[in-house]
Amino acid sequence: MEDQLGVYDTIISSIENERGGLFFVDAAGGPGKTFVTNVLLDKLHQMKHIAIAVASSGIAATLLSGGCTAHSCLKLLWACPRKRRQTAISVWFQRAQEVNASIKSSYLWSSVQKLRLTTNMKVQLCGDDADRTFSKQLLDVDDGTSDGEKVGRISLPFGHMISDLKELMNKVFPNPRNQFTYHNWLKTRAILAPKNVGVDGLNFKLLEQLPGELHIDNSIDTVLNTDEA
């Protein structure tokens, strides 16, 4: 699509001409952020450049070519200045709330070039009425104009209600005992929950189905070098 090509050309041109820069790609769900990002990463790897892709969550990181979580890759600091100088591009996927509280509040924001993706690719390719409605809902939620904004709830134009948690787990993770060693199988499925207590409960029930004994390894919240703190 034209807006995807515009983002790609702008960033690649900046790298090829060694202009550098900070770019912020603004988009709701569905316009192809992940697709464009992976095309950029693959192109730069093909050009023998160093390209780093990080995300705030593990699920988002699995969608990126060679992606990892920010806290794992960066240690919350750039631990390797030399590699940073050699990096042609660094991509960081973030939630809207994190963006508002960080980069948009930074003195660097005035130097950031804003790029935007507006065409919902799923709607463009499939043309389904439910997809169109959902696409509009995503934009309304992002703009704060959703019908359910005041009450904190919105109705979805698709999906099924499942009251049996076991049925849901069997649908998303069928036969985990024999499948859990296949990373590609695992990273294509997820169950989302609104609260951490729900996530912990789901994880516990799934782990119960796996073979082997459970071991708990406690981390040490200290740094080896005080200069890194």
Kinemage of the C-alpha trace (Angstrom):
@kinemage 1
@onewidth
@group {chain A} dominant
@subgroup {mainchain}
@vectorlist {calphas} color= white
{ca met a 1} P 0.000 0.000 0.000
{ca glu a 2} L 1.025 3.600 -0.596
{ca asp a 3} L 1.372 4.597 3.066
{ca gln a 4} L 3.420 1.461 3.849
{ca leu a 5} L 5.721 2.190 0.920
{ca gly a 6} L 6.052 5.783 2.111
{ca val a 7} L 7.254 4.680 5.557
{ca tyr a 8} L 9.666 2.160 4.026
{ca asp a 9} L 11.129 4.618 1.494
{ca thr a 10} L 11.533 7.396 4.077
{ca ile a 11} L 13.499 5.250 6.525
{ca ile a 12} L 15.598 3.384 3.940
{ca ser a 13} L 16.462 6.653 2.182
{ca ser a 14} L 17.607 8.165 5.481
{ca ile a 15} L 19.912 5.188 6.092
{ca glu a 16} L 21.272 4.965 2.544
{ca asn a 17} L 22.082 8.690 2.537
{ca glu a 18} L 23.500 8.502 6.088
{ca arg a 19} L 21.193 11.242 7.331
{ca gly a 20} L 20.096 9.318 10.405
{ca gly a 21} L 17.060 10.394 12.349
{ca leu a 22} L 14.325 9.433 14.787
{ca phe a 23} L 11.090 8.089 13.322
{ca phe a 24} L 7.765 7.433 15.032
{ca val a 25} L 5.275 5.258 13.136
{ca asp a 26} L 1.782 6.012 14.421
{ca ala a 27} L -0.898 3.442 13.619
{ca ala a 28} L -3.861 1.646 15.140
{ca gly a 29} L -4.323 -2.133 14.888
{ca gly a 30} L -4.329 -3.652 11.420
{ca pro a 31} L -2.506 -1.282 9.035
{ca gly a 32} L 0.637 -3.409 8.801
{ca lys a 33} L 3.089 -2.038 11.390
{ca thr a 34} L 4.615 -5.466 11.943
{ca phe a 35} L 4.816 -6.195 8.221
{ca val a 36} L 6.576 -2.915 7.405
{ca thr a 37} L 8.921 -3.303 10.371
{ca asn a 38} L 9.952 -6.823 9.356
{ca val a 39} L 10.490 -5.724 5.746
{ca leu a 40} L 12.789 -2.953 7.014
{ca leu a 41} L 14.676 -5.347 9.289
{ca asp a 42} L 15.122 -7.949 6.540
{ca lys a 43} L 16.256 -5.298 4.047
{ca leu a 44} L 18.880 -3.924 6.433
{ca his a 45} L 20.146 -7.392 7.294
{ca gln a 46} L 20.427 -8.011 3.543
{ca met a 47} L 22.469 -4.794 3.284
{ca lys a 48} L 24.796 -6.168 6.017
{ca his a 49} L 23.706 -3.515 8.520
{ca ile a 50} L 23.098 -4.149 12.206
{ca ala a 51} L 19.383 -3.835 12.962
{ca ile a 52} L 17.988 -4.269 16.468
{ca ala a 53} L 14.284 -4.935 17.101
{ca val a 54} L 12.876 -4.769 20.624
{ca ala a 55} L 9.395 -4.745 22.137
{ca ser a 56} L 8.027 -4.159 25.613
{ca ser a 57} L 6.360 -7.585 25.814
{ca gly a 58} L 7.484 -11.069 24.880
{ca ile a 59} L 4.453 -11.702 22.656
{ca ala a 60} L 5.141 -8.560 20.616
{ca ala a 61} L 8.835 -9.470 20.357
{ca thr a 62} L 8.031 -12.845 18.749
{ca leu a 63} L 6.351 -11.003 15.868
{ca leu a 64} L 9.541 -9.153 14.929
{ca ser a 65} L 12.351 -10.577 12.823
{ca gly a 66} L 15.064 -11.362 15.381
{ca gly a 67} L 13.085 -9.480 18.017
{ca cys a 68} L 13.581 -9.610 21.773
{ca thr a 69} L 12.209 -7.801 24.803
{ca ala a 70} L 13.681 -4.396 25.606
{ca his a 71} L 14.669 -5.312 29.153
{ca ser a 72} L 16.467 -8.426 27.897
{ca cys a 73} L 18.257 -6.798 24.973
{ca leu a 74} L 19.074 -3.394 26.442
{ca lys a 75} L 19.279 -4.213 30.154
{ca leu a 76} L 17.405 -0.907 30.483
{ca leu a 77} L 20.682 0.702 29.408
{ca trp a 78} L 22.785 0.586 26.258
{ca ala a 79} L 25.425 -1.771 27.623
{ca cys a 80} L 27.477 -1.749 24.415
{ca pro a 81} L 28.139 1.797 23.071
{ca arg a 82} L 30.271 0.511 20.186
{ca lys a 83} L 27.498 -1.695 18.854
{ca arg a 84} L 25.024 1.139 19.274
{ca arg a 85} L 27.139 3.395 17.038
{ca gln a 86} L 27.258 0.687 14.356
{ca thr a 87} L 23.514 0.036 14.429
{ca ala a 88} L 21.705 1.185 11.300
{ca ile a 89} L 18.253 0.962 12.853
{ca ser a 90} L 16.713 0.277 16.245
{ca val a 91} L 13.014 -0.606 16.342
{ca trp a 92} L 11.038 -0.457 19.597
{ca phe a 93} L 7.381 -1.583 19.698
{ca gln a 94} L 5.506 0.157 22.540
{ca arg a 95} L 1.981 0.519 23.873
{ca ala a 96} L 0.237 3.861 23.447
{ca gln a 97} L 0.333 4.601 27.192
{ca glu a 98} L 4.089 4.024 27.307
{ca val a 99} L 4.583 6.274 24.286
{ca asn a 100} L 2.580 9.102 25.874
{ca ala a 101} L 4.500 8.811 29.144
{ca ser a 102} L 7.938 8.548 27.574
{ca ile a 103} L 8.905 9.733 24.117
{ca lys a 104} L 6.024 12.199 23.675
{ca ser a 105} L 7.025 13.815 26.965
{ca ser a 106} L 10.693 13.940 25.994
{ca tyr a 107} L 12.586 16.965 24.732
{ca leu a 108} L 13.502 14.767 21.743
{ca trp a 109} L 9.871 14.657 20.537
{ca ser a 110} L 10.256 17.872 18.546
{ca ser a 111} L 13.095 16.208 16.592
{ca val a 112} L 11.108 13.059 15.782
{ca gln a 113} L 9.752 12.601 12.267
{ca lys a 114} L 6.164 11.363 12.524
{ca leu a 115} L 4.989 8.773 10.009
{ca arg a 116} L 1.474 7.338 9.882
{ca leu a 117} L -0.191 4.169 8.618
{ca thr a 118} L -3.941 4.572 8.138
{ca thr a 119} L -5.160 1.806 5.805
{ca asn a 120} L -6.385 -1.303 7.631
{ca met a 121} L -4.909 -4.094 5.526
{ca lys a 122} L -7.210 -6.834 6.820
{ca val a 123} L -10.280 -4.832 5.842
{ca gln a 124} L -8.669 -3.890 2.528
{ca leu a 125} L -7.962 -7.520 1.618
{ca cys a 126} L -11.027 -9.260 3.085
{ca gly a 127} L -13.706 -6.578 3.011
{ca asp a 128} L -15.690 -8.242 5.818
{ca asp a 129} L -18.313 -6.054 7.560
{ca ala a 130} L -17.214 -7.250 11.005
{ca asp a 131} L -13.610 -6.332 10.179
{ca arg a 132} L -14.698 -2.850 9.096
{ca thr a 133} L -16.636 -2.349 12.320
{ca phe a 134} L -13.740 -3.592 14.432
{ca ser a 135} L -11.292 -1.376 12.549
{ca lys a 136} L -13.456 1.669 13.279
{ca gln a 137} L -13.732 0.635 16.932
{ca leu a 138} L -9.945 0.465 17.234
{ca leu a 139} L -9.651 4.007 15.892
{ca asp a 140} L -12.442 5.250 18.198
{ca val a 141} L -10.790 3.670 21.255
{ca asp a 142} L -7.458 5.199 20.244
{ca asp a 143} L -9.094 8.629 19.844
{ca gly a 144} L -11.105 8.303 23.068
{ca thr a 145} L -14.439 8.580 21.211
{ca ser a 146} L -15.660 5.000 21.697
{ca asp a 147} L -19.298 4.485 22.749
{ca gly a 148} L -18.103 2.553 25.796
{ca glu a 149} L -15.496 5.111 26.850
{ca lys a 150} L -17.550 6.413 29.792
{ca val a 151} L -18.655 3.032 31.167
{ca gly a 152} L -15.382 1.232 30.453
{ca arg a 153} L -16.915 -1.461 28.233
{ca ile a 154} L -17.417 -1.900 24.507
{ca ser a 155} L -19.282 -4.540 22.509
{ca leu a 156} L -17.323 -6.521 19.924
{ca pro a 157} L -18.800 -7.358 16.499
{ca phe a 158} L -17.276 -10.831 16.426
{ca gly a 159} L -16.121 -13.718 18.585
{ca his a 160} L -17.684 -16.353 20.804
{ca met a 161} L -18.340 -16.489 24.519
{ca ile a 162} L -16.679 -19.441 26.242
{ca ser a 163} L -17.610 -20.049 29.865
{ca asp a 164} L -15.452 -23.154 30.310
{ca leu a 165} L -11.786 -22.238 30.850
{ca lys a 166} L -10.668 -25.797 30.116
{ca glu a 167} L -12.407 -25.681 26.733
{ca leu a 168} L -10.597 -22.442 25.896
{ca met a 169} L -7.212 -23.873 26.875
{ca asn a 170} L -7.797 -27.036 24.832
{ca lys a 171} L -8.783 -24.932 21.822
{ca val a 172} L -5.734 -22.651 21.931
{ca phe a 173} L -3.196 -25.145 23.298
{ca pro a 174} L -4.333 -28.629 22.214
{ca asn a 175} L -2.176 -31.458 23.555
{ca pro a 176} L 0.511 -29.196 25.107
{ca arg a 177} L 2.289 -32.191 26.637
{ca asn a 178} L 3.523 -33.273 23.190
{ca gln a 179} L 3.764 -29.831 21.588
{ca phe a 180} L 5.488 -27.584 24.135
{ca thr a 181} L 9.009 -28.263 22.787
{ca tyr a 182} L 8.095 -26.767 19.377
{ca his a 183} L 8.815 -23.052 19.695
{ca asn a 184} L 7.173 -22.118 16.396
{ca trp a 185} L 3.961 -23.784 17.577
{ca leu a 186} L 4.048 -21.955 20.902
{ca lys a 187} L 4.749 -18.480 19.576
{ca thr a 188} L 1.728 -18.511 17.232
{ca arg a 189} L -0.821 -18.869 20.051
{ca ala a 190} L -1.668 -16.935 23.191
{ca ile a 191} L -4.495 -16.410 25.665
{ca leu a 192} L -4.850 -12.815 26.837
{ca ala a 193} L -6.205 -11.860 30.251
{ca pro a 194} L -7.022 -8.380 31.610
{ca lys a 195} L -5.286 -8.930 34.968
{ca asn a 196} L -2.077 -10.603 36.130
{ca val a 197} L -4.003 -12.898 38.460
{ca gly a 198} L -5.763 -14.354 35.419
{ca val a 199} L -2.456 -14.782 33.591
{ca asp a 200} L -0.936 -16.569 36.585
{ca gly a 201} L -3.925 -18.908 36.825
{ca leu a 202} L -3.771 -19.814 33.129
{ca asn a 203} L -0.026 -20.377 33.248
{ca phe a 204} L -0.329 -22.609 36.308
{ca lys a 205} L -3.038 -24.781 34.722
{ca leu a 206} L -1.032 -25.160 31.506
{ca leu a 207} L 2.207 -25.941 33.336
{ca glu a 208} L 0.397 -28.663 35.257
{ca gln a 209} L -0.103 -30.500 31.963
{ca leu a 210} L 3.604 -30.554 31.092
{ca pro a 211} L 5.912 -33.441 32.023
{ca gly a 212} L 8.735 -33.108 34.544
{ca glu a 213} L 9.121 -31.599 37.990
{ca leu a 214} L 8.518 -27.953 38.830
{ca his a 215} L 11.555 -25.954 39.966
{ca ile a 216} L 11.496 -22.346 41.154
{ca asp a 217} L 14.629 -20.241 40.505
{ca asn a 218} L 14.687 -16.935 42.365
{ca ser a 219} L 16.462 -14.025 40.702
{ca ile a 220} L 18.879 -11.743 42.546
{ca asp a 221} L 17.950 -8.092 42.128
{ca thr a 222} L 21.504 -6.742 42.231
{ca val a 223} L 24.004 -5.781 39.539
{ca leu a 224} L 27.521 -7.157 39.258
{ca asn a 225} L 28.932 -3.737 38.436
{ca thr a 226} L 27.668 -0.757 40.428
{ca asp a 227} L 28.457 1.500 37.444
{ca glu a 228} L 25.628 -0.225 35.547
{ca ala a 229} L 23.014 0.755 38.149
